[in-house]
Amino acid sequence: MLDYDVIIIGAGPGGIFSAYELSVLRPDLKVAVFEAGKRLEDRKCPIDGKKVTSCIHCKSCAIMRGFGGAGAFSDGKYNITNDFGGTLYEHIGKETALELMKYVDDINITHGGEGTKLYSTSGTKFKKICLENKLHLLDASVRHLGTDKNYEVLGQIFALLKDKIDFFFDTSVDSVKVEGETYKVIVGEKEYTCSKCIISVGRSGSKWMQDICNELGLETYSNRVDIGVRVELPAVVFSHLTSELYESKIVYRTEKFEDRVRTFCMNPNGYVVNENTNGIVTVNGHSFDSPDLQSDNTNFALLVAKHFSEPFKDSNGYGESIAKLSNMLGGGVIVQRFGDLMRGRRSNATRIEESSVRPTLKATPGDLSLVLPKRILDGIIEMIYALDKIAPGTANDDTLLYGVEVKFYNMEVAIDDNLETKYKGLYIIGDGSGVTHSLSHASASGVYVARKIAEG
Ligand SMILES: Cc1cc2nc3c(=O)[nH]c(=O)nc-3n(C[C@H](O)[C@H](O)[C@H](O)COP(=O)(O)OP(=O)(O)OC[C@H]3O[C@@H](n4cnc5c(N)ncnc54)[C@H](O)[C@@H]3O)c2cc1C
């Protein structure tokens, strides 16, 4: 007798939507979810802005781990597109990928996300304006749930699942062993057996995922990391774009190195926040749906994609080293005024205090040119001037740059078009597979695999 039919490792969007779909299609199956972090209501980051103002390196980061995964306190920007957010379509086809993203969007809006707005780039005048300024606006529909509604949706989905599925919180899986067609999920001294195992450990589980791949002899590939800064400026500078599109994903090819720089994770009237990945503090952002909770600033990342060729393989290690440098100099994230950067001087507390843009994150004033490689910094500066043409004010002296923001890509694991490994019944989904990098793609991958399992 096996303990479970299906064990899901990780309760981020990937794991949650696998569990949801299995509970709908195959209520007869015995399913368990093992999650290293806490229940949704127990997830609390100790940073309160008063006693604790910066990351204290908790053993399990409440922002990244727990029910809802890395997405729980995210801005809940649910992008329905194959243009970015992952390459799930390469495995399951563009049409199916979009269908599944829409399916999850429907579930979200009927479970707490009612009344949220779906923005779209189709027919927008900004496409032309961008092209006229050497910028390229990517196509997408984006539902902005907002951090508050996103939390509500997760709460409602947990309420649906909690009596149908066995959830184990604060339970970090040590390893997975294959014995014929049975999987043994090892947690400390205990072993749980199942015939199907879905691994959905996200970015916070990237090191663990690599170890499991080594142990099980699963091939991995990795050659990309995106490095840059988070820009914060008065919301009014981007308001013409954000009020129509909410988030504009804009790509620019630099003149000097022909590198691709892109805007990422735009948060109108939002907040800049710390992110802790495996002990390294980087920067991110989010915003609330409710006007009462909004700030006067908009923030977004500017990221330069760095692809490495042979023989270098450790692209994430490269990104981590750069992030560590900012942690070493600033004790965490560094903030610098654009004007100071351009004048070749560090920002200090007085210059930040006198700046017209009030920072929403307490970061250490410093000099990003001591942290970021010249090629990356040059790309960011070029892009800021390019954006200044479509959103005048972007290149103002008081625009704040927080660094570093790093988008780590999990190494891609060798999986087939069922998102299944060479071991029958062992699936790897979501950001942990390296195939997805977003709420929508991760959730869609969860539904896809659940349907494959439900088919039998
Ligand atoms: C601050 C922030 C804001 C974001 N904003 C957006 C946004 O607006 N839109 C968007 O599309 N994306 C956003 N993202 C990215 C998005 O959250 C992720 O793409 C998505 O959560 C990936 O889902 P996942 O299920 O693959 O992994 P995750 O959400 O990372 O979940 C994985 C879970 O697995 C658990 N786990 C890991 N290892 C183990 C183990 N060994 N045993 C048991 N459990 C384990 C972790 O604790 C975690 O809870 C944001 C991310 C962050 C950090």
The ligand as an SDF file (V2000), in Angstrom:
LIG
                    3D

 53 58  0  0  0  0  0  0  0  0999 V2000
    8.2700   39.7210   -4.6090 C   0  0  0  0  0  0  0  0  0  0  0  0
    7.8560   38.9400   -5.8480 C   0  0  0  0  0  0  0  0  0  0  0  0
    6.9350   39.4820   -6.7130 C   0  0  0  0  0  0  0  0  0  0  0  0
    6.5140   38.7760   -7.8560 C   0  0  0  0  0  0  0  0  0  0  0  0
    5.5630   39.3210   -8.6500 N   0  0  0  0  0  0  0  0  0  0  0  0
    5.0700   38.6090   -9.6890 C   0  0  0  0  0  0  0  0  0  0  0  0
    3.9920   39.0970  -10.4740 C   0  0  0  0  0  0  0  0  0  0  0  0
    3.4190   40.1600  -10.1950 O   0  0  0  0  0  0  0  0  0  0  0  0
    3.5880   38.3610  -11.5440 N   0  0  0  0  0  0  0  0  0  0  0  0
    4.1720   37.1750  -11.8760 C   0  0  0  0  0  0  0  0  0  0  0  0
    3.7570   36.5570  -12.8670 O   0  0  0  0  0  0  0  0  0  0  0  0
    5.1760   36.6640  -11.1250 N   0  0  0  0  0  0  0  0  0  0  0  0
    5.6390   37.3350  -10.0440 C   0  0  0  0  0  0  0  0  0  0  0  0
    6.6440   36.8200   -9.2820 N   0  0  0  0  0  0  0  0  0  0  0  0
    7.1620   35.4780   -9.6510 C   0  0  0  0  0  0  0  0  0  0  0  0
    6.1640   34.4060   -9.2130 C   0  0  0  0  0  0  0  0  0  0  0  0
    5.8700   34.5710   -7.8420 O   0  0  0  0  0  0  0  0  0  0  0  0
    6.7460   33.0210   -9.4980 C   0  0  0  0  0  0  0  0  0  0  0  0
    7.0000   32.9370  -10.8880 O   0  0  0  0  0  0  0  0  0  0  0  0
    5.7710   31.9140   -9.0990 C   0  0  0  0  0  0  0  0  0  0  0  0
    5.4460   32.0170   -7.7210 O   0  0  0  0  0  0  0  0  0  0  0  0
    6.3610   30.5400   -9.3850 C   0  0  0  0  0  0  0  0  0  0  0  0
    5.4930   29.5590   -8.8750 O   0  0  0  0  0  0  0  0  0  0  0  0
    6.0650   28.1090   -8.4660 P   0  0  0  0  0  0  0  0  0  0  0  0
    4.9200   27.3530   -7.9080 O   0  0  0  0  0  0  0  0  0  0  0  0
    6.8020   27.5340   -9.5900 O   0  0  0  0  0  0  0  0  0  0  0  0
    7.1670   28.3710   -7.3240 O   0  0  0  0  0  0  0  0  0  0  0  0
    7.1250   29.1740   -5.9730 P   0  0  0  0  0  0  0  0  0  0  0  0
    6.0280   30.1530   -5.9510 O   0  0  0  0  0  0  0  0  0  0  0  0
    8.5150   29.6550   -5.7400 O   0  0  0  0  0  0  0  0  0  0  0  0
    6.7560   28.0570   -4.8740 O   0  0  0  0  0  0  0  0  0  0  0  0
    7.6220   27.0100   -4.5740 C   0  0  0  0  0  0  0  0  0  0  0  0
    7.3220   26.5320   -3.1530 C   0  0  0  0  0  0  0  0  0  0  0  0
    8.0760   25.3430   -2.9460 O   0  0  0  0  0  0  0  0  0  0  0  0
    8.5310   25.3230   -1.6040 C   0  0  0  0  0  0  0  0  0  0  0  0
    9.7230   24.4620   -1.5130 N   0  0  0  0  0  0  0  0  0  0  0  0
   10.9470   24.6820   -2.0520 C   0  0  0  0  0  0  0  0  0  0  0  0
   11.7730   23.6570   -1.7580 N   0  0  0  0  0  0  0  0  0  0  0  0
   11.0370   22.7870   -1.0200 C   0  0  0  0  0  0  0  0  0  0  0  0
   11.3480   21.5360   -0.3960 C   0  0  0  0  0  0  0  0  0  0  0  0
   12.5510   20.9710   -0.4970 N   0  0  0  0  0  0  0  0  0  0  0  0
   10.3670   20.9140    0.2970 N   0  0  0  0  0  0  0  0  0  0  0  0
    9.1270   21.4640    0.4180 C   0  0  0  0  0  0  0  0  0  0  0  0
    8.7910   22.6560   -0.1490 N   0  0  0  0  0  0  0  0  0  0  0  0
    9.7410   23.2890   -0.8600 C   0  0  0  0  0  0  0  0  0  0  0  0
    8.8540   26.7680   -1.2980 C   0  0  0  0  0  0  0  0  0  0  0  0
    8.8280   26.9890    0.0990 O   0  0  0  0  0  0  0  0  0  0  0  0
    7.7620   27.5170   -2.0610 C   0  0  0  0  0  0  0  0  0  0  0  0
    6.6730   27.8520   -1.2390 O   0  0  0  0  0  0  0  0  0  0  0  0
    7.0910   37.4980   -8.1520 C   0  0  0  0  0  0  0  0  0  0  0  0
    8.0390   36.9560   -7.2720 C   0  0  0  0  0  0  0  0  0  0  0  0
    8.4190   37.6510   -6.1250 C   0  0  0  0  0  0  0  0  0  0  0  0
    9.4330   37.0190   -5.1920 C   0  0  0  0  0  0  0  0  0  0  0  0
  1  2  1  0
  2  3  1  0
  2 52  2  0
  3  4  2  0
  4  5  1  0
  4 50  1  0
  5  6  2  0
  6  7  1  0
  6 13  1  0
  7  8  2  0
  7  9  1  0
  9 10  1  0
 10 11  2  0
 10 12  1  0
 12 13  2  0
 13 14  1  0
 14 15  1  0
 14 50  1  0
 15 16  1  0
 16 17  1  0
 16 18  1  0
 18 19  1  0
 18 20  1  0
 20 21  1  0
 20 22  1  0
 22 23  1  0
 23 24  1  0
 24 25  2  0
 24 26  1  0
 24 27  1  0
 27 28  1  0
 28 29  2  0
 28 30  1  0
 28 31  1  0
 31 32  1  0
 32 33  1  0
 33 34  1  0
 33 48  1  0
 34 35  1  0
 35 36  1  0
 35 46  1  0
 36 37  1  0
 36 45  1  0
 37 38  2  0
 38 39  1  0
 39 40  1  0
 39 45  2  0
 40 41  1  0
 40 42  2  0
 42 43  1  0
 43 44  2  0
 44 45  1  0
 46 47  1  0
 46 48  1  0
 48 49  1  0
 50 51  2  0
 51 52  1  0
 52 53  1  0
M  END
$$$$
